[in-house]
Amino acid sequence: MKLALASALSLLVGLGLGWLAFSAPPVVQTIEQPVVQRVEVAAPEKVKVIERDVPGVQPAPIAAAAPSAAPPAMPAPESRDSELNALRAQVEQLKGQLETELKIRRATEGAPIRAPAGVDERFTNEKRLVETFNKALKEAGFDKAQVSNVDCSEYPCIVFGNGFGERDDIPKLMKSSAMSDYRDDHTSSWGFSRSGDPASRFFAIAVTPKGSERDEAMEKRINFRVQQMEEVSRPPPPRP
């Protein structure tokens, strides 16, 4: 009995649900989709160049390039030969003048003398010559005499100084013990008086080894060197 009642009740419920399903209005399901918002951005402006012809203004004309100068004409072969011969003649003339001047200079100045091979160091050492002659001057009693310089640019070396150089001074100097190494050698001396004061007297002494050649050419050259040094060492004239 209960089973039949339950079956009937289930049937009634199913019929009611079916009626509701077909008689009720349809249900609409809304599906939300994302909305894309469009924002319009103005494009950057472009500058447009409008070319116009300005009345009255014309482009400057381009100056035509000046024609290049024509290369100089080459001289004729005959002209070149003539110029070359003239230059050769001029060179020969200058060589002749130079040779004449050299001959005159050799006659008055002499030519530089070459030192003999193996000459002893006591004739060529400037420091030794200065020390020896200054010591000898003091020993010989020439207290105010002093060596100023020694010229060994050529042979032989020449000693220059002041306060010495009268006629009998050399024998006194050579007797000193300081000059013992040079006592037997060949010695030449020069003295130049200045203002009458013995202390200002300019002197020059040249010493060469005993037995070495001392000819006229050497004497001429030594004399010239001494004269040159004496001139450049003169004191300036007094002011008026």
MOMO-V837167 format. One record per pair of residues at least 24 apart in sequence whose C-alpha atoms are under 7 Angstrom apart, sorted by the first residue. I is the first residue (numbers start at 1). J is the second residue. Records with the same first field share a line. If there is no record, write none. Layout:
I: J  J
//
This chain:
109: 220  221  224
110: 217  220  221
111: 221
112: 154  221
113: 154  155  218
114: 155
115: 155
123: 157  208
124: 152  157
126: 150
132: 178  179
135: 178
136: 173  176  178  179
137: 173
139: 176
140: 172  173  176
144: 199
145: 199
156: 206  208
157: 206
158: 204  205  206
159: 204  205  206
160: 203  204  205
161: 202  203  204
162: 199  200  201  202  203
163: 198  199  200  201  202
164: 201  202  203
165: 190  191  201  203
166: 191
184: 210
185: 209  210
186: 210
//
